[in-house]
Amino acid sequence: MSLEKDISEKFKGKYTEKIFSPEHSVKIAPLAVSKSISIELGLDQNYVECVAFKQGAVPERYTRNLTTFSQKEQEKLFASKVAVVGLGGLGGHLLESLARAGVGHIVACDGDVFEASNLNRQLLATENTLGHSKADAAYELIRKVNPAVFLDVKSEYLEAEQFDGFIKGADVVVDCLGGLKHRGQLKDAAAKLGIPLVTASVAGWAGIVSTVYPGDPSPSDFFGNNNGLEELLGTPVSAISTAVGVQSAEVLKILSGKGAGLTGKAFMFDLAGLYFDVVTL
């Protein structure tokens, strides 16, 4: 008996049903059952949940994504691969958001270690992780939050041609870099490989988020390549969270097939005056 058939047999009779209306219900694969099968057969939870999706079920951990996402859209998220560049203020929050949403394969990189100034905004930064690799902290987070996600994380700084190999095969690239120095290089690499890029940046209370398809303009085209206002104005966590909320929504809409809302546009905000706007680039 193949592994897939073996898993299907072990799920038999153990699925539950989530009823949304008399006309609409979704088959649910209980988390406890998935974990039990994973342990019994010595398999990654990723593989077990993949079989559940093939059986027309949604793993229980994603139940509250329904019906914002349909069963088929949730399955698309799980079958997708996202490349995240940067695991600091934006990247740590974004990584958690994608993992909780159910993106099945994430590659991420950051060569930095945590310092005390990261504690005000970076999800992965704690007093216990100071001096430790951001990549290692990212791995531990995903292991605790959603071990069904396959995470390939590298403790490396990338630039120029190195971006090509890292993002190859991804469905979406997410720019969570700090500063502006390498953003243009990442945009060019994504464009060369035909991959959409979702970028965000924050300075003070203000931020900007945009989805950049190959050939489209990016906010980085207008900002130069220095650190801009980020170091002068600081980066409070409220602005980080706002930017990541929009950024992760764009990623999930692209992966699920709903379509991005910021293609060729930029969402701009300033929390100091509660200013929100969408402009065409």
Summary of the structure (lengths in Angstrom):
residues: 281
radius of gyration: 19.6
end to end distance: 55.4
largest distance: 62.6
contacts: 961
relative contact order: 0.11
helix: 42%
strand: 23%
